[in-house]
Amino acid sequence: MTFIDFKKLLLDAELTIPKFTALIKVSEKNIQAYKKKKEVPNTIASIAACFAHMNKAGIDYKVIIDDLELVKKEKKGAGFSKDKAVKTKEKDKIKTS
């Protein structure tokens, strides 16, 4: 699905991108990145389509999603972990031996 079609579905669902991302507990940056690709993944497209159709049918999908108690995943960060740092030091010791 194109990003433009995705945005149309959000309009049909009476959602903005920030409201959509808050509802499904994903990063807004994540969704905005699809704008550059001009395409959204099937799962995101499917969710938006379901929301649009439910809204047309008068179903309050927001309550259904809230009842799922979704949890936003936190980014754990980049860089070396302690384990990687220890393994790197061990490799360096072996090389110098």
C-alpha positions in Angstrom: 0.0 0.0 0.0 1.2 3.5 -0.8 1.8 6.0 2.0 -0.9 8.2 0.4 -3.4 5.4 0.5 -2.5 4.8 4.1 -3.1 8.4 5.0 -6.5 8.2 3.3 -7.4 5.3 5.4 -6.4 7.2 8.5 -8.7 10.0 7.4 -11.5 7.5 7.0 -10.7 6.2 10.5 -10.7 9.8 11.8 -7.1 9.5 12.9 -3.9 11.5 12.4 -0.5 9.9 12.3 0.3 10.9 15.9 -3.1 9.6 17.2 -2.6 6.4 15.2 0.9 5.8 16.6 -0.3 6.5 20.1 -3.2 4.1 19.7 -1.1 1.2 18.5 1.9 2.1 20.6 4.6 2.5 18.0 7.0 5.3 17.3 5.8 8.2 15.2 9.3 8.2 13.6 8.7 4.6 12.6 5.6 5.5 10.6 7.0 8.7 9.2 9.9 6.7 7.8 7.5 4.9 5.5 6.7 8.3 3.9 10.2 8.3 2.4 9.8 4.7 1.1 6.4 5.7 -0.2 5.0 2.4 1.0 3.8 1.0 4.3 4.2 -2.6 5.5 1.3 -5.0 5.1 0.6 -5.1 8.9 0.4 -1.3 9.2 -1.8 -1.1 6.1 -4.1 -3.9 7.5 -4.5 -2.2 10.8 -5.4 1.2 9.2 -7.9 -0.6 6.8 -9.6 -2.3 9.7 -9.8 0.9 11.7 -11.3 2.7 8.7 -13.9 0.0 8.1 -14.8 -0.3 11.7 -15.2 3.5 11.9 -17.6 3.4 8.9 -19.6 0.6 10.6 -19.9 2.7 13.8 -17.7 0.4 15.8 -15.6 2.1 18.5 -12.3 0.4 17.6 -10.3 2.7 20.0 -11.9 1.0 23.0 -11.1 -2.4 21.6 -7.4 -1.5 21.1 -7.2 0.2 24.6 -8.5 -3.0 26.1 -5.5 -4.9 24.7 -3.3 -2.8 27.0 -0.5 -2.6 24.4 2.9 -1.5 25.7 5.2 0.7 23.7 8.6 -1.0 23.2 11.5 1.2 24.5 14.6 1.4 22.4 17.4 -0.2 24.3 20.1 1.9 22.7 23.1 1.2 20.6 26.7 0.6 21.2 28.7 -2.0 23.1 27.1 -4.0 25.9 29.2 -5.1 28.8 29.3 -8.6 27.5 30.6 -7.5 24.1 33.2 -5.3 25.7 34.5 -8.3 27.8 34.6 -10.6 24.8 36.5 -8.0 22.8 39.1 -7.6 25.6 39.4 -11.4 25.7 40.0 -11.6 22.0 42.6 -8.9 22.2 44.4 -10.8 24.9 44.5 -14.0 22.8 45.8 -12.1 19.8 48.7 -10.5 21.8 49.6 -13.9 23.4 
